[in-house]
Amino acid sequence: MEKILVAGATGTTGNIVVNLLQESQYFEPIAMIRKEEQREQFESKNIKTVMADLEKDVAHAVEGMDKVIFAAGSGGKKVVEVDQEGAKKLIDASQKHNIKKFVMLSSRGADAPSNAEELQDYLWAKHNADEHLKKSNLNYAIVRPGTLNNNDATDHIVLTDKLEKKGEIPRADVAQVLSRVLHDDVANHSTFEILEGDTLIGKALEQKSES
């Protein structure tokens, strides 16, 4: 089984990702935590943890890992320190440790932050992190969902390089996409946007991988 470092494991979406990966026959999640008291919520479910802070050195966190999912976020408080520079540090560390794939949870609008009506600072941070990943030598998938909600999973999305409309998507569906693109034959060196839609997630990713 491949070891997957999940940065942002204590966040809402990251936590769903960890639980999905724990049920997988292909992947073993390793939850990246920032505080000692966060360890118990994972280890009580037999999920391993690694202590690392995105504002500090994270090189040790990727040691022994096969792939990385970056689902961390500062919640708008430290977008440059965490969403941008923290991501860049993890990307650099992943390069040094020959990580096989880096999956980035980005955001719709990160391709053109200056066009956004709101959250420009956040979108610039995501944009800069995404560009850093694209320029690295890593295999990557950059996933840009619309507005996240906490509704139940629908297992259906619309997926395209650039969406024409705004919309929402359940975190549970986003987590499923992040987990599925870890596979070696899915969405390599790709950036795409997703919303709730009519196509089964597996089918949408299959079509993306073939294009």
Backbone as ProteinMPNN parsed JSONL, in Angstrom:
{"seq_chain_A": "MEKILVAGATGTTGNIVVNLLQESQYFEPIAMIRKEEQREQFESKNIKTVMADLEKDVAHAVEGMDKVIFAAGSGGKKVVEVDQEGAKKLIDASQKHNIKKFVMLSSRGADAPSNAEELQDYLWAKHNADEHLKKSNLNYAIVRPGTLNNNDATDHIVLTDKLEKKGEIPRADVAQVLSRVLHDDVANHSTFEILEGDTLIGKALEQKSES", "coords_chain_A": {"N_chain_A": [[0.835, -1.202, 0.0], [0.437, 2.241, -0.743], [1.854, 4.995, 0.97], [0.198, 7.847, 2.03], [0.598, 11.177, 2.585], [-1.449, 13.399, 4.259], [-1.953, 16.649, 4.237], [-3.547, 19.029, 6.174], [-5.284, 17.412, 7.443], [-6.827, 17.677, 9.71], [-8.763, 19.433, 9.032], [-12.089, 20.022, 7.642], [-12.587, 18.947, 5.003], [-10.152, 17.572, 4.562], [-10.227, 15.706, 6.619], [-12.298, 14.026, 5.818], [-11.085, 12.979, 3.564], [-8.969, 11.506, 4.746], [-10.443, 9.516, 6.099], [-11.665, 8.228, 3.914], [-9.402, 7.22, 2.587], [-8.493, 5.461, 4.482], [-10.224, 3.382, 4.205], [-9.462, 2.365, 1.835], [-7.998, -0.051, -0.383], [-5.644, 0.425, -1.539], [-4.223, 2.602, -0.55], [-2.606, 4.079, 2.299], [-3.446, 6.342, 4.74], [-1.586, 9.024, 6.167], [-1.889, 11.18, 8.662], [-1.244, 14.578, 8.777], [-0.455, 16.547, 11.466], [-0.684, 19.415, 13.669], [-0.666, 19.887, 16.352], [-0.111, 18.258, 19.472], [-2.404, 17.355, 20.811], [-4.107, 16.738, 18.777], [-3.536, 14.256, 17.907], [-4.81, 12.012, 19.01], [-7.425, 11.769, 17.89], [-6.994, 10.575, 15.475], [-5.271, 8.374, 15.93], [-6.834, 6.819, 17.53], [-8.367, 5.584, 15.711], [-6.654, 3.947, 14.465], [-5.043, 5.305, 12.645], [-2.091, 6.547, 11.367], [0.059, 9.29, 12.354], [1.835, 12.363, 11.638], [3.81, 14.909, 12.967], [3.823, 18.232, 12.047], [4.31, 21.619, 11.049], [3.018, 23.923, 8.856], [3.977, 26.474, 8.772], [6.514, 26.247, 9.517], [9.502, 24.205, 9.291], [8.951, 21.521, 7.09], [10.1, 19.339, 6.008], [10.692, 16.816, 7.126], [8.227, 15.608, 7.225], [7.493, 14.411, 4.844], [9.129, 12.282, 4.531], [9.551, 8.916, 3.695], [7.074, 8.777, 2.542], [4.775, 8.109, -0.181], [2.995, 9.557, -1.795], [1.322, 12.787, -1.836], [-1.356, 14.655, -0.449], [-2.515, 17.883, -0.534], [-4.554, 19.504, 1.441], [-4.789, 21.552, 3.099], [-5.547, 24.625, 4.829], [-5.731, 28.036, 5.837], [-8.033, 29.149, 6.609], [-8.451, 31.714, 5.813], [-6.97, 33.309, 7.488], [-4.147, 33.271, 7.494], [-3.174, 33.464, 4.758], [-0.96, 33.82, 3.033], [1.206, 32.779, 4.523], [0.395, 30.101, 5.087], [-1.447, 28.913, 3.07], [-0.115, 29.606, 0.736], [2.897, 29.837, 1.074], [3.323, 27.683, 2.816], [2.334, 25.56, 1.318], [4.14, 25.68, -0.818], [6.536, 25.023, 0.462], [6.019, 22.373, 1.143], [5.768, 21.262, -1.364], [8.394, 21.621, -2.343], [9.806, 20.009, -0.532], [8.669, 17.588, -1.206], [9.643, 17.209, -3.766], [12.366, 16.791, -3.206], [12.241, 14.365, -1.91], [11.375, 12.64, -3.782], [8.585, 12.233, -4.252], [5.78, 10.568, -5.624], [3.398, 11.595, -6.618], [1.617, 14.642, -6.378], [-1.149, 15.956, -4.996], [-3.179, 18.666, -5.24], [-5.466, 20.575, -3.453], [-7.108, 23.117, -4.688], [-8.712, 26.099, -5.755], [-11.611, 27.21, -7.451], [-11.225, 29.947, -9.612], [-8.634, 30.44, -9.004], [-7.069, 30.53, -11.201], [-7.241, 33.044, -12.284], [-6.899, 35.344, -10.32], [-7.116, 38.148, -10.174], [-9.458, 38.762, -11.428], [-11.444, 38.174, -9.688], [-14.254, 38.884, -7.59], [-14.229, 38.797, -4.897], [-12.278, 37.616, -2.058], [-9.675, 37.883, -3.054], [-7.004, 37.895, -2.047], [-6.741, 35.338, -0.971], [-7.157, 33.785, -3.278], [-4.991, 34.582, -4.831], [-2.926, 33.528, -3.305], [-3.464, 30.783, -3.561], [-3.191, 30.582, -6.32], [-0.444, 31.194, -6.671], [0.718, 29.073, -5.295], [-0.209, 26.918, -6.822], [1.047, 27.453, -9.291], [3.699, 27.16, -8.569], [3.762, 24.439, -8.077], [3.195, 23.449, -10.637], [5.535, 24.18, -11.935], [7.376, 22.582, -10.785], [9.169, 19.404, -10.683], [7.407, 17.441, -10.212], [4.864, 14.914, -10.584], [1.5, 15.831, -10.848], [-1.83, 16.708, -9.707], [-4.135, 19.223, -9.905], [-6.853, 20.294, -8.253], [-9.751, 22.13, -8.6], [-12.352, 23.132, -6.963], [-15.761, 24.451, -6.911], [-17.744, 26.511, -4.723], [-17.588, 25.19, -1.498], [-19.733, 22.945, 0.262], [-21.456, 21.385, 3.062], [-23.128, 19.3, 2.449], [-24.554, 15.986, 1.904], [-22.686, 13.447, 0.138], [-22.946, 13.304, -3.409], [-21.87, 11.808, -5.352], [-21.65, 12.54, -7.96], [-20.439, 14.725, -10.487], [-19.608, 17.755, -12.344], [-16.994, 18.129, -14.541], [-14.384, 19.982, -15.832], [-11.852, 21.731, -17.744], [-12.152, 24.467, -17.494], [-14.725, 26.014, -15.928], [-17.838, 27.419, -16.904], [-19.828, 28.4, -15.33], [-20.845, 29.454, -11.999], [-21.026, 27.72, -8.849], [-21.839, 25.127, -6.423], [-20.405, 22.456, -4.413], [-20.451, 19.385, -2.643], [-18.267, 18.813, 0.144], [-17.684, 16.166, 0.585], [-17.796, 14.988, -1.927], [-15.702, 16.321, -3.181], [-13.576, 15.38, -1.639], [-13.634, 12.725, -2.422], [-12.855, 12.951, -5.097], [-10.226, 13.953, -4.753], [-9.056, 11.739, -3.534], [-9.29, 9.777, -5.496], [-7.741, 10.73, -7.627], [-5.218, 10.128, -6.853], [-4.407, 7.751, -7.924], [-2.186, 6.149, -10.218], [-2.869, 6.205, -12.909], [-4.627, 8.253, -13.353], [-5.602, 11.478, -14.262], [-3.014, 12.812, -14.613], [-0.475, 15.333, -14.346], [-2.324, 17.493, -14.505], [-4.835, 20.099, -14.428], [-7.939, 21.002, -13.202], [-11.447, 21.975, -12.996], [-14.24, 21.564, -10.781], [-17.725, 20.98, -10.106], [-20.84, 20.262, -8.434], [-22.679, 17.861, -10.268], [-23.856, 15.899, -13.094], [-22.449, 13.672, -13.851], [-21.005, 10.572, -13.008], [-18.436, 10.41, -10.559], [-16.179, 8.719, -10.976], [-16.422, 8.187, -13.726], [-16.2, 10.755, -14.833], [-13.556, 11.39, -14.167], [-12.245, 9.413, -15.536], [-12.788, 10.15, -18.185], [-11.419, 12.57, -18.203], [-8.8, 11.677, -17.851], [-8.353, 10.363, -20.19], [-8.374, 12.331, -22.056]], "CA_chain_A": [[0.0, 0.0, 0.0], [1.189, 3.491, -0.791], [1.641, 5.898, 2.106], [-0.261, 9.159, 1.558], [0.588, 12.256, 3.57], [-2.585, 14.306, 4.084], [-1.796, 17.941, 4.9], [-4.898, 19.542, 6.364], [-6.079, 16.256, 7.88], [-7.764, 18.057, 10.778], [-9.819, 20.256, 8.447], [-13.305, 19.273, 7.298], [-12.385, 18.149, 3.783], [-9.011, 16.687, 4.785], [-10.652, 14.623, 7.503], [-13.064, 13.083, 4.991], [-10.075, 12.313, 2.731], [-8.29, 10.512, 5.59], [-11.365, 8.397, 6.33], [-11.803, 7.508, 2.64], [-8.168, 6.486, 2.306], [-8.365, 4.362, 5.428], [-11.046, 2.282, 3.691], [-8.926, 1.972, 0.532], [-7.073, -1.189, -0.411], [-4.422, 0.865, -2.24], [-3.543, 3.71, 0.113], [-2.635, 4.236, 3.76], [-3.306, 7.763, 5.052], [-0.795, 9.502, 7.302], [-2.468, 12.502, 8.946], [-0.305, 15.6, 9.239], [-1.079, 17.333, 12.546], [0.147, 20.531, 14.143], [-0.653, 19.898, 17.815], [-0.104, 16.927, 20.105], [-3.765, 16.94, 21.187], [-4.842, 16.283, 17.585], [-3.089, 12.906, 17.576], [-5.737, 10.988, 19.503], [-8.586, 11.568, 17.018], [-6.584, 9.683, 14.381], [-4.689, 7.124, 16.412], [-7.93, 5.997, 18.074], [-8.908, 4.839, 14.554], [-5.488, 3.263, 13.873], [-4.464, 6.111, 11.561], [-0.807, 7.107, 11.798], [0.165, 10.751, 12.258], [3.153, 12.976, 11.656], [3.689, 16.273, 13.467], [4.511, 19.23, 11.22], [3.634, 22.917, 10.977], [3.278, 24.502, 7.536], [4.701, 27.742, 8.922], [7.894, 25.915, 9.882], [10.107, 23.205, 8.402], [8.071, 20.356, 6.901], [10.84, 18.341, 5.221], [10.604, 15.484, 7.75], [6.871, 15.061, 7.097], [7.335, 13.624, 3.61], [10.048, 11.139, 4.541], [8.88, 7.62, 3.703], [5.759, 8.864, 1.893], [4.732, 7.863, -1.617], [2.253, 10.643, -2.446], [0.871, 13.841, -0.913], [-2.55, 15.464, -0.724], [-2.509, 19.155, 0.193], [-5.925, 19.993, 1.648], [-4.681, 22.473, 4.227], [-5.942, 26.008, 4.6], [-5.673, 28.851, 7.058], [-9.351, 29.731, 6.867], [-8.405, 33.148, 5.512], [-6.212, 34.063, 8.494], [-2.726, 33.374, 7.119], [-3.19, 32.894, 3.405], [0.387, 33.791, 2.461], [2.057, 31.882, 5.315], [-0.037, 28.695, 5.044], [-1.997, 28.482, 1.778], [0.893, 29.804, -0.31], [4.269, 29.436, 1.409], [3.28, 26.332, 3.392], [2.192, 24.641, 0.179], [5.394, 25.688, -1.585], [7.522, 24.261, 1.234], [5.698, 20.949, 1.043], [6.101, 20.897, -2.752], [9.861, 21.525, -2.424], [10.205, 18.816, 0.228], [8.206, 16.43, -1.984], [10.604, 17.031, -4.864], [13.604, 16.214, -2.671], [12.009, 12.986, -1.466], [10.865, 11.866, -4.937], [7.163, 11.891, -4.114], [5.31, 10.118, -6.944], [2.288, 12.442, -7.097], [1.209, 15.684, -5.435], [-2.529, 16.348, -5.299], [-3.428, 19.98, -4.637], [-6.821, 21.131, -3.374], [-7.018, 24.541, -4.997], [-10.031, 26.732, -5.732], [-12.071, 27.863, -8.675], [-10.835, 31.359, -9.563], [-7.197, 30.557, -8.767], [-6.378, 30.757, -12.478], [-7.249, 34.486, -12.584], [-7.32, 35.99, -9.075], [-7.434, 39.581, -10.327], [-10.84, 38.895, -11.921], [-12.394, 37.789, -8.639], [-14.934, 39.983, -6.9], [-13.908, 38.7, -3.469], [-11.244, 36.639, -1.684], [-8.519, 37.989, -3.973], [-5.76, 37.509, -1.355], [-6.76, 33.879, -0.889], [-6.998, 33.224, -4.628], [-3.6, 34.815, -5.25], [-2.107, 32.547, -2.578], [-3.689, 29.49, -4.209], [-2.603, 30.7, -7.662], [1.013, 31.117, -6.565], [1.055, 27.693, -4.9], [-0.465, 26.071, -7.996], [2.091, 27.703, -10.289], [4.931, 26.566, -8.026], [3.625, 22.993, -8.301], [3.31, 23.19, -12.086], [6.922, 24.371, -12.36], [8.209, 21.562, -10.142], [9.306, 18.209, -11.514], [6.488, 16.445, -9.664], [3.578, 14.599, -11.197], [0.53, 16.534, -10.007], [-3.216, 16.984, -10.103], [-4.644, 20.41, -9.199], [-8.316, 20.188, -8.259], [-10.318, 23.447, -8.267], [-13.806, 23.056, -6.808], [-16.539, 25.659, -6.64], [-17.998, 26.751, -3.298], [-17.766, 23.938, -0.763], [-20.791, 22.864, 1.27], [-21.384, 20.181, 3.897], [-24.204, 18.37, 2.083], [-24.147, 14.602, 1.683], [-22.074, 13.166, -1.165], [-23.856, 12.946, -4.511], [-21.078, 10.922, -6.221], [-21.745, 13.045, -9.331], [-19.828, 16.052, -10.654], [-19.259, 18.215, -13.681], [-15.547, 18.335, -14.518], [-13.857, 20.547, -17.073], [-10.664, 22.559, -17.502], [-12.608, 25.797, -17.066], [-16.184, 26.055, -15.832], [-18.449, 28.683, -17.315], [-20.798, 28.86, -14.327], [-20.525, 29.311, -10.584], [-21.849, 26.687, -8.235], [-21.363, 24.512, -5.189], [-20.109, 21.022, -4.439], [-20.222, 18.863, -1.291], [-16.891, 18.459, 0.498], [-17.545, 14.708, 0.479], [-17.496, 14.685, -3.331], [-14.347, 16.834, -3.428], [-12.661, 14.422, -0.997], [-13.595, 11.531, -3.262], [-12.035, 13.29, -6.261], [-8.834, 14.024, -4.297], [-8.595, 10.375, -3.265], [-9.219, 9.003, -6.741], [-6.662, 11.171, -8.517], [-3.95, 9.569, -6.383], [-4.043, 6.596, -8.749], [-1.151, 6.483, -11.207], [-3.391, 6.361, -14.272], [-5.721, 9.24, -13.329], [-5.402, 12.938, -14.233], [-1.618, 13.192, -14.383], [-0.076, 16.667, -14.835], [-3.555, 18.15, -14.959], [-5.536, 21.081, -13.597], [-9.332, 21.023, -13.651], [-12.45, 22.531, -12.087], [-15.379, 20.667, -10.537], [-18.926, 21.377, -9.376], [-21.851, 19.207, -8.407], [-23.173, 17.687, -11.642], [-24.626, 14.717, -13.471], [-21.582, 12.562, -14.264], [-20.37, 9.843, -11.911], [-17.065, 10.895, -10.342], [-15.239, 7.822, -11.652], [-16.563, 8.379, -15.168], [-15.658, 12.088, -15.148], [-12.101, 11.319, -14.079], [-11.825, 8.538, -16.643], [-12.825, 10.978, -19.398], [-10.324, 13.548, -18.073], [-7.534, 10.977, -18.017], [-8.215, 9.957, -21.593], [-8.322, 13.498, -22.954]], "C_chain_A": [[0.87, 1.252, 0.0], [0.823, 4.37, 0.406], [1.318, 7.299, 1.579], [-0.241, 10.16, 2.704], [-0.586, 13.182, 3.271], [-2.338, 15.56, 4.919], [-3.177, 18.584, 4.981], [-5.842, 18.459, 6.859], [-7.098, 16.608, 8.959], [-8.87, 18.974, 10.27], [-10.988, 19.392, 7.995], [-13.097, 18.381, 6.089], [-11.261, 17.138, 3.976], [-9.368, 15.486, 5.641], [-11.458, 13.565, 6.743], [-12.102, 12.292, 4.098], [-9.39, 11.191, 3.521], [-9.172, 9.284, 5.796], [-11.581, 7.57, 5.063], [-10.573, 6.646, 2.362], [-7.995, 5.308, 3.253], [-9.163, 3.136, 4.963], [-10.486, 1.702, 2.388], [-8.017, 0.751, 0.657], [-5.73, -0.808, -1.032], [-3.578, 1.837, -1.416], [-3.668, 3.64, 1.634], [-2.453, 5.715, 4.084], [-2.388, 7.994, 6.252], [-1.254, 10.944, 7.536], [-1.391, 13.451, 9.459], [-1.017, 16.479, 10.26], [-0.103, 18.396, 13.034], [0.301, 20.534, 15.657], [-0.765, 18.473, 18.349], [-1.526, 16.44, 20.4], [-4.61, 16.485, 19.992], [-4.547, 14.818, 17.253], [-4.15, 11.849, 17.872], [-6.889, 10.71, 18.541], [-8.266, 10.642, 15.85], [-6.108, 8.331, 14.91], [-5.735, 6.218, 17.066], [-8.589, 5.172, 16.969], [-7.794, 4.111, 13.792], [-4.941, 3.972, 12.629], [-3.185, 6.758, 12.088], [-0.791, 8.619, 11.585], [1.635, 11.162, 12.139], [2.958, 14.44, 12.054], [4.5, 17.226, 12.593], [3.656, 20.483, 11.136], [4.015, 23.579, 9.656], [3.98, 25.855, 7.606], [6.168, 27.512, 9.274], [8.45, 24.898, 8.882], [9.207, 21.972, 8.313], [8.79, 19.195, 6.207], [10.677, 16.932, 5.794], [9.261, 14.809, 7.482], [6.714, 14.159, 5.885], [8.273, 12.422, 3.545], [9.255, 9.831, 4.607], [7.505, 7.617, 3.06], [5.882, 8.556, 0.395], [4.085, 9.028, -2.371], [1.748, 11.62, -1.385], [-0.446, 14.427, -1.4], [-2.451, 16.723, 0.125], [-3.936, 19.675, 0.261], [-5.95, 20.97, 2.806], [-5.149, 23.87, 3.835], [-5.966, 26.758, 5.917], [-7.032, 29.432, 7.425], [-9.358, 31.235, 6.675], [-7.548, 33.958, 6.458], [-4.757, 34.288, 8.088], [-2.548, 32.825, 5.715], [-1.801, 32.829, 2.776], [1.239, 32.759, 3.184], [1.703, 30.409, 5.116], [-0.437, 28.255, 3.64], [-0.974, 28.614, 0.651], [2.25, 29.232, 0.085], [4.324, 28.036, 2.022], [3.189, 25.284, 2.302], [3.509, 24.546, -0.589], [6.485, 24.893, -0.866], [7.289, 22.762, 1.112], [5.992, 20.42, -0.366], [7.616, 20.698, -2.887], [10.369, 20.273, -1.712], [9.825, 17.555, -0.54], [9.141, 16.14, -3.152], [11.858, 16.329, -4.371], [13.43, 14.751, -2.318], [11.346, 12.132, -2.556], [9.437, 11.35, -4.756], [6.587, 11.629, -5.509], [4.158, 10.952, -7.502], [1.898, 13.412, -5.986], [-0.177, 16.167, -5.866], [-2.852, 17.628, -4.519], [-4.919, 20.318, -4.647], [-6.69, 22.634, -3.539], [-8.424, 25.15, -4.908], [-10.357, 27.29, -7.105], [-11.761, 29.357, -8.559], [-9.346, 31.547, -9.359], [-6.411, 30.755, -10.061], [-6.283, 32.243, -12.798], [-7.739, 35.272, -11.369], [-7.756, 37.441, -9.242], [-8.843, 39.817, -10.852], [-11.88, 38.649, -10.838], [-12.995, 39.014, -7.963], [-14.641, 39.968, -5.409], [-12.806, 37.658, -3.268], [-9.997, 36.694, -2.573], [-7.221, 37.536, -3.317], [-5.63, 35.991, -1.305], [-6.49, 33.256, -2.26], [-5.592, 33.456, -5.18], [-2.68, 33.803, -4.578], [-2.231, 31.171, -3.223], [-3.053, 29.474, -5.613], [-1.089, 30.493, -7.604], [1.478, 29.715, -6.174], [0.881, 26.746, -6.084], [0.65, 26.217, -9.037], [3.424, 27.083, -9.852], [4.916, 25.052, -8.27], [3.804, 22.643, -9.779], [4.758, 23.284, -12.565], [7.864, 23.35, -11.729], [8.361, 20.378, -11.092], [8.376, 17.083, -11.052], [5.341, 16.14, -10.629], [2.52, 15.206, -10.282], [-0.878, 16.459, -10.591], [-3.666, 18.158, -9.246], [-6.156, 20.424, -9.366], [-8.914, 21.502, -7.765], [-11.835, 23.366, -8.167], [-14.442, 24.434, -6.692], [-16.726, 25.806, -5.143], [-18.31, 25.438, -2.586], [-18.956, 24.036, 0.186], [-20.682, 21.532, 2.013], [-22.527, 19.215, 3.626], [-23.655, 16.956, 1.931], [-23.545, 14.453, 0.288], [-23.147, 12.837, -2.195], [-23.213, 11.917, -5.435], [-21.114, 11.355, -7.689], [-21.171, 14.46, -9.405], [-19.909, 16.486, -12.118], [-17.784, 18.59, -13.585], [-15.108, 18.874, -15.877], [-12.64, 21.408, -16.738], [-11.056, 23.92, -16.958], [-14.129, 25.831, -17.095], [-16.711, 27.425, -16.227], [-19.363, 29.248, -16.233], [-20.258, 28.705, -12.922], [-21.4, 28.202, -10.009], [-21.185, 26.122, -6.996], [-21.043, 23.042, -5.413], [-19.895, 20.54, -3.002], [-18.747, 18.515, -1.062], [-16.643, 16.965, 0.318], [-17.221, 14.291, -0.951], [-16.09, 15.164, -3.702], [-13.319, 15.856, -2.853], [-12.526, 13.158, -1.831], [-12.723, 11.764, -4.507], [-10.547, 13.303, -5.867], [-8.256, 12.631, -4.083], [-8.388, 9.594, -4.556], [-8.082, 9.439, -7.655], [-5.283, 10.752, -8.02], [-3.473, 8.422, -7.272], [-3.116, 7.029, -9.891], [-1.699, 6.763, -12.601], [-4.502, 7.41, -14.373], [-5.179, 10.673, -13.282], [-3.979, 13.368, -13.907], [-1.297, 14.534, -15.043], [-1.299, 17.436, -15.342], [-4.116, 19.118, -13.921], [-6.968, 21.131, -14.109], [-10.253, 21.561, -12.561], [-13.624, 21.566, -11.96], [-16.499, 21.379, -9.779], [-19.808, 20.146, -9.26], [-22.454, 19.09, -9.809], [-23.881, 16.376, -11.854], [-23.77, 13.496, -13.808], [-20.974, 11.891, -13.04], [-18.909, 10.261, -11.79], [-16.05, 10.035, -11.09], [-15.241, 8.016, -13.157], [-15.946, 9.711, -15.599], [-14.135, 12.074, -15.138], [-11.513, 10.441, -15.174], [-11.745, 9.348, -17.942], [-11.691, 11.994, -19.371], [-8.979, 12.885, -18.348], [-7.277, 10.57, -19.454], [-8.011, 11.138, -22.537], [-6.908, 14.016, -23.143]], "O_chain_A": [[1.906, 1.305, 0.662], [-0.34, 4.476, 0.796], [2.07, 7.862, 0.783], [-0.976, 10.01, 3.68], [-0.707, 13.693, 2.158], [-2.49, 15.547, 6.14], [-3.889, 18.674, 3.981], [-7.058, 18.574, 6.712], [-8.111, 15.926, 9.109], [-9.817, 19.264, 11.002], [-10.884, 18.166, 7.969], [-13.397, 17.188, 6.138], [-11.4, 15.975, 3.596], [-8.872, 14.381, 5.417], [-11.319, 12.367, 6.991], [-12.277, 11.09, 3.899], [-9.249, 10.071, 3.029], [-8.706, 8.15, 5.683], [-11.669, 6.344, 5.132], [-10.691, 5.49, 1.955], [-7.424, 4.282, 2.883], [-8.818, 2.001, 5.289], [-10.968, 0.682, 1.896], [-7.354, 0.553, 1.676], [-4.796, -1.609, -1.052], [-2.358, 1.888, -1.571], [-4.684, 3.205, 2.176], [-1.421, 6.293, 3.745], [-2.421, 7.243, 7.227], [-1.029, 11.817, 6.698], [-0.713, 13.165, 10.446], [-2.049, 17.081, 9.963], [1.109, 18.3, 12.846], [1.255, 21.096, 16.194], [-1.419, 17.612, 17.76], [-1.82, 15.253, 20.258], [-5.69, 15.919, 20.166], [-5.224, 14.215, 16.421], [-4.36, 10.919, 17.093], [-7.296, 9.56, 18.38], [-9.16, 9.999, 15.298], [-6.495, 7.28, 14.399], [-5.55, 5.004, 17.148], [-9.28, 4.19, 17.242], [-7.964, 3.715, 12.638], [-4.449, 3.338, 11.696], [-3.194, 7.428, 13.121], [-1.525, 9.155, 10.754], [2.543, 10.41, 12.492], [2.065, 15.121, 11.55], [5.707, 17.053, 12.419], [2.427, 20.411, 11.152], [5.197, 23.772, 9.371], [4.518, 26.328, 6.605], [6.962, 28.451, 9.322], [7.935, 24.753, 7.774], [8.757, 21.446, 9.331], [8.167, 18.192, 5.861], [10.539, 15.966, 5.043], [9.165, 13.582, 7.508], [5.892, 13.243, 5.895], [8.21, 11.634, 2.601], [8.393, 9.664, 5.47], [6.836, 6.584, 3.027], [6.943, 8.72, -0.207], [4.553, 9.435, -3.434], [1.747, 11.315, -0.192], [-0.636, 14.667, -2.593], [-2.321, 16.651, 1.347], [-4.466, 20.211, -0.712], [-6.992, 21.195, 3.423], [-5.143, 24.238, 2.66], [-6.194, 26.176, 6.977], [-7.165, 30.126, 8.432], [-10.156, 31.949, 7.283], [-7.399, 35.166, 6.272], [-4.203, 35.364, 8.311], [-1.849, 31.833, 5.513], [-1.496, 31.876, 2.059], [1.918, 31.955, 2.546], [2.59, 29.564, 4.991], [0.159, 27.335, 3.081], [-0.976, 27.814, -0.285], [2.705, 28.251, -0.503], [5.269, 27.287, 1.773], [3.868, 24.257, 2.344], [3.938, 23.455, -0.964], [7.263, 24.179, -1.5], [8.233, 21.981, 0.993], [6.412, 19.275, -0.534], [8.063, 19.716, -3.479], [11.244, 19.569, -2.216], [10.563, 16.569, -0.529], [9.4, 14.984, -3.487], [12.359, 15.402, -5.008], [14.379, 13.974, -2.418], [10.829, 11.049, -2.285], [9.127, 10.198, -5.062], [6.865, 12.368, -6.453], [3.962, 11.011, -8.716], [1.855, 13.049, -4.81], [-0.35, 16.712, -6.956], [-2.798, 17.65, -3.289], [-5.555, 20.346, -5.701], [-6.22, 23.332, -2.642], [-9.225, 24.744, -4.066], [-9.483, 27.777, -7.822], [-12.011, 29.962, -7.517], [-8.829, 32.653, -9.512], [-5.231, 31.104, -10.028], [-5.365, 32.671, -13.497], [-8.849, 35.802, -11.374], [-8.651, 37.912, -8.541], [-9.373, 40.923, -10.746], [-13.068, 38.891, -11.051], [-12.334, 40.037, -7.788], [-14.781, 40.986, -4.73], [-12.453, 36.919, -4.188], [-9.349, 35.675, -2.811], [-6.413, 36.862, -3.957], [-4.563, 35.432, -1.559], [-5.698, 32.322, -2.386], [-5.065, 32.619, -5.913], [-1.761, 33.28, -5.208], [-1.233, 30.474, -3.411], [-2.458, 28.479, -6.027], [-0.524, 29.722, -8.38], [2.5, 29.23, -6.66], [1.721, 25.877, -6.322], [1.131, 25.228, -9.589], [4.173, 26.553, -10.672], [5.937, 24.464, -8.624], [4.476, 21.671, -10.124], [5.165, 22.568, -13.479], [9.032, 23.269, -12.109], [7.761, 20.349, -12.167], [8.535, 15.928, -11.446], [4.909, 17.005, -11.391], [2.633, 15.104, -9.06], [-1.082, 16.19, -11.775], [-3.594, 18.105, -8.019], [-6.671, 20.55, -10.477], [-8.625, 21.941, -6.651], [-12.531, 23.515, -9.171], [-13.777, 25.433, -6.418], [-15.933, 25.269, -4.369], [-19.178, 24.675, -3.011], [-19.169, 25.063, 0.83], [-19.901, 20.661, 1.628], [-22.861, 18.396, 4.483], [-22.444, 16.755, 1.84], [-23.85, 15.224, -0.621], [-24.134, 12.171, -1.886], [-23.899, 11.239, -6.2], [-20.659, 10.617, -8.564], [-21.386, 15.282, -8.513], [-20.234, 15.695, -13.002], [-17.374, 19.287, -12.657], [-15.416, 18.303, -16.923], [-12.428, 21.768, -15.581], [-10.391, 24.466, -16.079], [-14.745, 25.694, -18.152], [-16.107, 28.453, -15.923], [-19.641, 30.448, -16.221], [-19.336, 27.928, -12.677], [-22.393, 27.802, -10.617], [-20.119, 26.572, -6.575], [-21.364, 22.466, -6.453], [-19.224, 21.216, -2.223], [-18.072, 17.995, -1.95], [-15.546, 16.544, -0.051], [-16.458, 13.349, -1.167], [-15.376, 14.492, -4.446], [-12.318, 15.544, -3.498], [-11.44, 12.587, -1.938], [-11.957, 10.89, -4.914], [-9.713, 12.73, -6.568], [-7.099, 12.375, -4.415], [-7.424, 8.84, -4.687], [-7.517, 8.619, -8.378], [-4.283, 10.996, -8.695], [-2.275, 8.156, -7.361], [-3.249, 8.12, -10.446], [-1.072, 7.474, -13.386], [-5.233, 7.45, -15.363], [-4.409, 11.034, -12.392], [-3.765, 14.197, -13.022], [-1.772, 14.836, -16.137], [-1.304, 17.958, -16.457], [-3.901, 18.973, -12.718], [-7.194, 21.284, -15.309], [-9.902, 21.601, -11.382], [-13.96, 20.846, -12.901], [-16.261, 22.247, -8.939], [-19.561, 19.123, -9.898], [-22.711, 20.101, -10.462], [-24.441, 15.8, -10.921], [-24.302, 12.407, -14.026], [-20.483, 12.569, -12.137], [-18.225, 10.445, -12.797], [-15.162, 10.562, -11.762], [-14.187, 8.011, -13.792], [-15.25, 9.779, -16.612], [-13.498, 12.678, -16.002], [-10.417, 10.7, -15.673], [-10.775, 9.251, -18.693], [-11.067, 12.253, -20.4], [-8.119, 13.47, -19.005], [-6.129, 10.447, -19.883], [-7.541, 10.977, -23.664], [-6.699, 14.99, -23.868]]}, "name": "protein", "num_of_chains": 1, "seq": "MEKILVAGATGTTGNIVVNLLQESQYFEPIAMIRKEEQREQFESKNIKTVMADLEKDVAHAVEGMDKVIFAAGSGGKKVVEVDQEGAKKLIDASQKHNIKKFVMLSSRGADAPSNAEELQDYLWAKHNADEHLKKSNLNYAIVRPGTLNNNDATDHIVLTDKLEKKGEIPRADVAQVLSRVLHDDVANHSTFEILEGDTLIGKALEQKSES"}
